[in-house]
Amino acid sequence: MDDELEFKPFHETYRLITFSLCIAMIYPNPRTEKWRLFSIPILIATVAPVAIMIFLDMYKCWKNGDIVNIIRHSTVVGPFLGGFFKMILMYHKRVQAKQILDEFDRDHYMFNTVAETYKDIARASIRNCQIYSERLWACLVTTCVMTFPVMAIVLNIYNFMFKSEPTKYMIHDLEKPFSKEPEERFESPYFELLFVYMFYAAILYVVNFTGYDGFFGLCVNHACLKMELYCKALEEAMMADREEVYGRVIAVIREQCRMFRYVDLIQDTFNIWLGIIFIATMIQICTCLYHITEGYGFDIRYMIFVYGAVVHIYLPCRYAAKLKAMSMETSNRFYCSGWERVDDERVRKMIVFMIARAQVPNEITAFNMMAFDMELFLSILQTSYSMFTLLRS
């Protein structure tokens, strides 16, 4: 039956995000709760050795006063460990996340029964999400992370094919713990085993950021779609027969209330994560810039990484600003819907309350305190640059 429907549930509409959420043990399926509770600690344990090795090397660098390598390690390991925090956080918020998915599925099934004008709006929104919030986001994350292993592979192949004394390159250069000589990290089979291990870590890196962050973008865009649809429904309701207007306006109010509850779910599910990336991204942009300018020469990998960090904080700010602007625009749409032509006093009073409620903007906040919008994005960039300038001095 579902195969015949144009609009399908979330897991069939956004297959790439769903796949990433499942692989990352984030997809809120009640039937897999016990499996995820068992698997998440095991998955974290598999990456604990590389994290411990990095922290040991950072401690060694601290003792030697090697700030550049401390920053190089922290730039990579911070977001990497943050990906596993997302697993724990999403498991904690699994009920709210499941309700968000249920709202997606409910709306998508409803789209199959509405008029063609509404379907056109839904098609455009879903298509936009599939291109920008799903595919392009996945390509960006993959490019930022996989540049490290790809460049290491290419350089190793080139050196072994064209140089008599080839130099080995690691995915993330890391000294062997408790070794006396730095060159011991290039000895076989340690080098080969660590290379494969770090490649596995890079794949987890991509999966964690593709699924969770992409899911947030889809959620916010869907809220904007819901507003667009009930604004259109109100405009058409004002042109209906007098006997139908009241019932159709009541339906719009119900959808408006559902949208408010849906935005509250998004806020409850993601507000801790937004607060963490607000702080972490400022530090990451600063440290990446410092490593590029003050490290051991220009490194294209970290240049791509800093662009990825900027986009990583830009998109949540952009999505939240879009939601805020759209929620404020609904009050204008309500006012211009043609309610003055309706001679039903009940309808007119309801429209007044709908306009008043829509004038209070829907905002997505970090830690339930800081509103995400484009002004916050500019503030993050300015603060990051100030920190970078202070670090250089």
DRENNU-561354 format. One record per residue: z, x, y of N, C-alpha, C, CB in turn. Coordinates in steps of 0.05 Angstrom, whole numbers, plus 5000, padded with zeros to 4 digits. Glycine has a CB too. Layout:
% DRENNU-561354
ZXYZXYZXYZXY;...
***
This chain:
% DRENNU-561354
500050174976500050005000500050185025502549815000;501850395026502050565049499450715054504350765045;497850765032495350915035493350765052494150975008;493650495053491750335068492550305098491550055056;494950395105495950375132494950605149498950365133;494250545174493350755192495750925201491950635217;497950795209500250945218502250965195501550795243;502851205187504451255164507251365172503151455145;509151375154511851475161511751765170513651445137;514051855180514252115192513252335174517152175200;514152335148513552555131510552575124515152535105;509152355127506252365123504652405149505352105110;505852345171504552385197504752675206505752195218;507152785203507653065212508353235188509953075233;506353295172506753425147507753715150504153435131;506653855170507454135174510454155182505754265196;511253985201514053995209515853905185514553805233;515053705171516553615148516853835127515253365135;514653975121514754195102516654415111511954315098;516554485137518354695148521254605146517554765177;521754345153524554245151525554255123524653965162;523854185104524754185076525254475066522554055058;523454655072523854935063526355055075521355105070;526954985101529255085115531854935108528755075144;531754755089534154595081535254435105536354785070;533354325121534154185145533453885143532854305170;531453815128530453545127532753355117528053515108;533453155133535752985128535252765107536752855153;534752845083534352655061536952615046532152755041;538152375046540752335033540652405003541552045036;538352384990538252454962538552744956535652354950;538152914977538353204973540853324986535853344983;542753164993545053265008546653464991546953035016;547153394966548653584949547053834943549353444922;544453814940542754044936542854224960539953964929;542654114984542754275008545554405012542054105032;547654255006550354365008550654604990552354145002;549354594967549454814948547655044956548854714920;545254974966543155184971543555334997540555044971;544555205018544855335044546555585042546055145064;548955575029550555835027549056045011553255775014;547555964990546056164975543856294992544856034950;542456125007540356235025541556425046538856005038;543856345057545156525076545956785063547556385089;546956765038547757005024545457195019549156934997;543057085015540757265010539957435034538357095001;540657345058539957495082542357645093538757315103;544757605081547057745091546858045090549557655075;545658165068545458455068543958575091544158535042;541658465098540058575121541558535147537358445122;543058315150544658275174546858485176545757995175;548158535153550358735153549259015159551758735125;546859075148545659335153545059375183543059365137;544059155195543459175224545959215240541958925233;548059065233550559085248551859365244552558875239;551559475221552559755216551059955233552359825186;548459915235546860095251547460055281543860045247;548059805289548759755317551459895323548959455323;553359885304555860015308555560315311557859955285;553760435294553260715296551960785323551360805273;550160615332548860665358550860645381546560465363;552760455378554860425398556560675400556660185391;557260795377558761035377557261265390559661115349;554561265387552961485398551961425426550561525380;552661185437551761115464548861045465552461335482;547660955443544760895442544360595449543560965414;544360535475544160255484541460135477544660245514;539360305478536660195473536460085444534560415476;537460225425537260125397539159895392537860345377;541359885406543159645404541659395414545759685420;540259425436538759205447536459135429537759265475;535059335418532859285399533759125375531559545390;536059195364537059045341537958765349539359195328;539358745371540458475379538258285386542358505402;536058385396533758215403532658065379531558375416;532758195356531558085332533657935316530358305315;536058055312537957935294539257685306540158145287;539457665332540757435345539257175338540857465375;536757145345535256905337535056865307532456915349;534957085292534757055263537156915252534457335250;539557005260541956875250542256595262544457045257;541156555286541256285297539756085280540056295325;537656175266536255995249537955885226533856135237;539856045217541555945195543855765207542756185180;544455815232546355625245545155355247547155735273;542455345251541155085252541454925226538155125258;541355075203541754945177544454805176541455145154;546454955184549254845184549454615203551255065190;548354645227548554445247547154185239547454545274;544754215228543253975220544653835196540354055212;545853995179547353855157549753705169548354065136;551053815189553253675202552253415216554653855222;549753425227548653205241546653045224547253295267;546853065198544852945180544652645183545553015151;546852505189546852215192545152135216549652105194;545752265239544252215263541252285260545452365287;540752505247537952595243536452395226537752875231;537852285205536552095188535951835203538352025163;537751755221537251515237534751555256539751445254;534451805265532051865281529551835265532252155293;529551935240527251915223526751615216527652075197;528851465211528551185206527251035229531251055199;527851115253526650995277523751065279528151085303;523051315272520251385270518751205251519951685262;519851185227518451035206518250735213519951055179;520350625225520250345233518150295254523050265245;517950475274515950445295513150485284516450635318;512750675267510050725256509050495240510050985240;510750375224509950135209509349905228512150055189;510849885250510449675269507749705283512649665290;506949955287504350015301501949895286503950305305;502249865260500049755244499649465248500649805214;501549325261501349035265500848955294503848905255;500749145312500549075340497549065348502049275358;497048975373494348955383493049225387494348795410;490449235390489049485391489749645415486049425391;490449525437491249675461493749845456491749485485;495649725441498049875434497350095414500149685423;495650045396494850245376493550485390492950125356;491950435410490650655425492750835438488750545446;494850715449496950875462498451035440498950685476;498950915417500351055396498651275384501150855374;496051225381494251425370494251675388491451315366;494051625414493851855433496452015432493351745461;498751875431501252015431501652175405503551815434;501052055383501352195357499452435355500952005333;497052395364495052615364496052845381492352515373;497052785404498152985422500453145409499152865448;502152995395504453125382503453305359506352915370;501553215344500453365322499253635331498453205306;497953625354496653865365498554055377494453785385;500253955396501954125412504654175401502154015440;506053965392508853995382508954085353510253735385;506654075339506654145311504954395307505653915294;502354375310500654595302500754835321497754495300;500454785347500555015366503255145366499854915394;505454985363508055095362508455275337510254875362;507455175315507555335290505955595293506455175266;503655585306502055825311503556025329499355755323;504855925349506356095368508656235353507355935391;510156085338512456205324511456415304514155985310;509356345289508256525269507256785282505956395254;505856755305504856995319507157175329503156905343;509157055341511357215352512857365330513357035367;513257235307514857365286513257535268516257145269;510957435259509357585239507857815251507457395226;507857845278506758085290508158335279506858075320;510758315274512258545264511358635237515258475263;511358465216510358555190507358615189510958345169;505758465204502858515203502258785215501358295219;503458855238502959115250503959345232504259135277;506259305219507259505201505359545177510059425191;504259325166502459345144499859495152501759065133;498759415175496259535184496659835190495359395210;498859905203499360195209499760355183501760215227;501160235164501660385139498960425124503560225121;497360215123494760245109492960455123493159975108;492960445150491260635165492260925161491360575195;494860965162495961235158495461345131498961235164;495761185110495461275083492461325076496661075063;490661185090487861225085486561445101486360965090;487561495125486161685143487761925151485161535167;490261945143491862175151492862325127494262085169;492762595129493662765106496762745103492863055111;498162715125501062685123501762415136502562925138;501562205121501961935133504761885142501061725113;505061725163507661635173508061355164507761655205;510461305154511161035145512360865167513061055121;511660615167512660425188514160195174510360325206;516560135185518159915174517559665191521159975175;518159435180517859185196519659185220518358935178;522159255215524059295236525559555229526159055239;525059755245526060025239529160025238525160225260;530160105214532960085209533860315191533659815195;535860465200536760695185538160605160538560865202;538060765140539460715114542460745118538460905092;543960545110546860555115548160795101548160295104;549960925116551561155106549861395098553161065083;547361405108545661635101546261855121542661555101;545862105113546262335130543762405146547162575113;541462355134538962415148537462155154537262595130;536462125179534961875186532461835169534161885215;531262055160528762035145529161925117527362295143;531561895108532161785081531161495079535161805075;530961355101530061075100527161055091530460945127;525561265092522761265083522361345055521161435102;524461415040524261495013523761254994526761645004;522261314973521761104953523961094933518961144939;524760864921523560604926524960444948523560434900;526860574963528360434983526560315004530360634997;524560475014522860385035521260135026520860605043;520160135002518559914992520259664988517159994966;522659694977524359464972525259344998526859554956;525959515018526859405043524559275058528059625061;522159375055519759255068519358975058517259435063;519458935031519058675019521358485028518958694988;523758595028526158435036525858335065528658605033;524958505083524658425111522358235114524258675128;520358255098518058065099519157785091515758155080;520857775071522057525063523757415086523857565039;525257585100526857495123525057395146528557725134;522757515150520857425171519757145164518557625173;519257095139518256825131520456615137517556825101;522956675130525056495137525356455167527756595125;524956665182524956655211522956445221524356935223;520456465211518356275219519055995212515656355207;519955955187520455685177522655545194521255695148;524855695199527055575214526255485242529355775216;524755655256524055585283521755375285523255835299;520055375266517855185266518854905261515755255244;520654865242521554605235523454475255522854605208;525654615260527754495277526854455306530254675277;525754655318524854635346522554445349524154915357;520654445329518454255330519453975327516454325308;521453925311522553665307523753555333524753665286;524953725349526053635375523853535393527653865389;521653685394519353605411518253335402517253815410;517953295376516953035366518852805374516553055336;521452855372523352645378523152555407526252745372;523052745425522952675454520252545460523252935471;518052645450515452515455515352235444513252685442;516752185422516751915411518351725429518051915383;520451825442521951665461520151585484524451815471;518551775494516651715515514551505507515251965525;513751525482511851325471513051045470510851405443;515651035462516950775461517050645489519850805450;517550805510517650705537514950615546518750915556;512850765540510150695547509350425535508150915539;510150385510509350135496510849895507509950165466;513449915513514749675522514149615551517849695518;513349815567512349765594509749605592511950025609;507949685574505549545570506049255560503749685549;508049225543508648955532509748775554510848975510;511248885573512248725595510048635613514448875611;508148815619505848745636504248525624504048995641;503848525597502348315584503948055582501548405556;506648085580508347845579508147685605511247925574;507847815627507647675653505147515655507847875676;503147575638500647425639500447205618498247615635;502647175603502646975581503346695592504747055559;503146495575503846225582506846215589503246025560;507546015605510345995614512245965591510645755633;511445835570513245795547513646055531512045575529;511846245533511946485518513346715533509246575510;513346695560514346925576517146995569514146855606;518946805568521746855563522147005537523346595563;520946905515521247035489520147325489519946875468;517947365502516747625502518347825519513847615512;519547725540521247905557523747985541522047765583;524847785526527147845508526448075488528047595493;524048055477523148265458522948535472520348185447;522048545497521848795512524648905516520348755539;526548735523529348825528530448945502531048585537;529948815480530848925454529749205449530148735431;527149235455525949505451527149705471522949485455;527749615495528949795515531649885505529149665542;533249705494535849775484535649965460537349515476;533649915442533250095419532550375429530949985401;530950395451530250655461532650795472528150625483;534450655485536950785495538550895472538550585512;538850735451540350825428539051065415540750605408;536351065414534851285403535251535418531851205402;535151525445535651765462538451865458535151695491;540451685454543151775449543351925422545051525448;541751845403541651985377540552265381539951835356;538352295397537252555402539252735416534652525420;540652625436542652775450544852865432543852605473;545852685415548052755396547152965376548952505382;544652955367543653135346543153415357541153025334;542153435382541053695391542653825414538253655400;544753685424545953795449547354065444547953595460;548554115421549854375415547754595414551454365389;545554535400543354725398542154795425541154625379;541854595442540754645468542554825485540254375483;545154785482547054955497546855245487549854855494;546555275461546455545450543955695459546555545420;541655555458539155695466539055735496536655535457;540455565511540655615540541855895546542355395554;544055955532545356215536543756435522548256205525;542956385497541656595481538956685492541356505452;537456495503534856555513534956735538533256305519;536956675555537256845579537857135570539656745596;539557165550540157435541537757565527542557425521;536357405512534057515497531757595515532957305477;531157435536529057515555529857775569528557295575;532357795577533358035590533158275572536257985599;534058255548534058485530531258565522535658425504;529458375518526658435512525358595535525058185506;525758505559524658645582525858925584525258485608;528358945579529659215580528459395559532659185577;528059295535526959455513524159545520527059305487;522559365532519759435538519659645560518259175548;521359625580521159805603522860055600522059655628;525060035585526860275583526960385555529660195592;525560275536525560365509523760605504524860145490;522860625480521160855472518260795476521760945444;517460735500514660665505514060375502512860825486;511760295511510860015510510459925481508259965526;511559695474511459585447510359305449514259585433;507859265439506559005440508058795425503759025429;509558875404511058675389513158545406512358805364;514658695421516758585438515658445462518658805446;513258525471511958385493511158105484509358535502;510158075460509557805449512157655445507957835422;514157795436516757665431517957545457518657865419;517657695479518857595504517257345514518857815526;514657345510513057105516513956875499510057155512;514456925473515456715455518156605464515556825427;519856785473522556705483522256515507524256945489;520456585525520056425549519056145541518056565569;517056135523515955885515518055725499513455925497;519755865485521855735468523755575486523355945452;524355675510526155525527524555345546527955715544;522055415551520455245568519954965556517755385574;519354965530518554715517520854505517517654765489;523354575510525454375512525854275540528054485501;525654455560525854375588523654185595525954615606;521254255586518854095592519053815580516254225583;519853805554520153555541522353375554520853595511;524653505561526853355573525953255601529353525575;524453415616523553335642521553105639522253565657;519853115619517952895614519452635608516152965591;521552655591523152415585524452295610525252485564;525552475626526952385650524952245669528252615664;522652375673520552265691519551995681518252465695;519051985655518051735643520051505645517251775614;522651575641524751365643524951255671527451475633;524551435691524651345719522151185727525051575738;519951265715517451125720517450835709515151275707;519050785688519150515677520150315697520950505652;521950395715522850205735520650125754525150325752;518850305761516550235777514650055762515050495786;514250125736512449955719513549675717512150085691;516249645713517449385712516949225738520449405706;517449365760517249235786514349145792518149415808;512349305783509549235788508249075765507949495791;509948965748508848825724507748545731511048795703;508448445755507448175762509547965758505048105746;512148045758514247845753514447635775516947995751;513547705799513747515822511947265817512947645848;510047285799508347045793509646855773505647145782;511846935761513146775741515146595755514546945719;515046335750516946145763519346075747515445885770;519846235725522246195709524546365720521646265679;526646235730528846375743530246565723530846185754;530346495698531646665678530246925675531846525651;527546915675525947155671526247335696522947085668;526247225719526547385744529247535744526247205768;531347395736533947525736534047755715536147325729;532747705692532647915672531148165681531447815646;528948115695527348335705528948505725524748235719;530548375742532248525761534148715746533848325778;535348615725537248785710535749005695538848615689;533348945685531749155672530949375691529249025659;530149295716529449495736531849665743528349355761;534149535746536649685754537349885732538949495759;537149795707537949975685535950205682538049825659;533350155687531350365685531550565707528550235685;532850495729533150685751535150905745533950545776;536750865724538551085715537051245695541250965702;536251495702534451655684535751735658533551895699;534151745637535051855611534852155613533351735588;536952295607537052585608537952705582538852685631;536852935575537753085552539453315563535353185534;541853345554543653545565544553745543546053415578;545253985552546354185535549454175536545354475542;550754165513553654145512554653895527554954395523;552853695530553453455545554253505574555753305531;553253735585553953805612551553875629555854045612;549854055619547554155635545054005628547154465631;543853875648541453715643539053905640540953515666;537553875619535154035615532853915631534354045584;531654075648529254005663527954255673530053815687;525854225689524354465697525954635717521754375710;527754505732529454665750531254855734531154475768;532254755711533854925694532255155683535154765671;529755105676527955315666527655535686525155195658;527155465711526855665732529455815736526055535759;531755675734534355805737534756005714536555595737;533855935690534156125668532556375672533255985641;530056345682528456575687529656755709525556495694;530656625730531856785752534356925742532456605775;535956795727538456925717537757145698540156715703;535757105680534957325662533957565677532657215643;532357525697531457755713533657895728529257665733;535557735737537957855751539558025731539757635763;539957925707541358075686539858335679541757905662;537158305677535458545671535658755693532558455668;535658665718535958855741538658995740535558705767;540758835734543358945732543559145709545458725729;542359085687542459265664540959525669541159125639;538759515683537259755690538859935709534559685703;540359815727541859965747544360085735542559795770;
***
